[in-house]
Amino acid sequence: MGEKYKHADGWTSDETFRSMRRNAEQYKRICKENETLKADLEFYKSIFTTHSNSALFNLRIKTINGERLWVDKIKIYTDYELLNKLDKDDEVIEWRKPIRCER
């Protein structure tokens, strides 16, 4: 009984179980990647419902507490509440600076 059981296809039982474990791990990884891609797709499709009147090149992806949202860089100057909630990056810090008067 010292020999490992050999299946008809030539695999030993240890090889079969290792292969099954690798397949299960790969399946979990692919499912997680699939969920991430679905969430990304829904986020990008949300442009058409949330910012239908904005030019696409004016939209930026910003975050509030790590959650992504679309921000129109032209309209953000009038929405102080949203501007103050955004996570700070270089662009948001620039938006928060007062606009200088022109003559």
Number of C-alpha atoms within 10 A of each C-alpha: 4 4 6 10 12 13 10 7 6 9 12 14 13 12 12 13 11 11 12 12 12 12 12 12 12 12 12 12 11 12 12 12 12 12 11 11 12 12 12 13 11 10 13 13 11 14 17 11 8 12 14 10 10 16 11 12 8 12 17 14 11 19 16 14 9 9 10 14 17 17 21 18 16 12 11 15 16 9 9 10 10 12 18 13 11 19 14 15 11 7 11 16 13 11 15 14 9 8 9 6 5 4 3
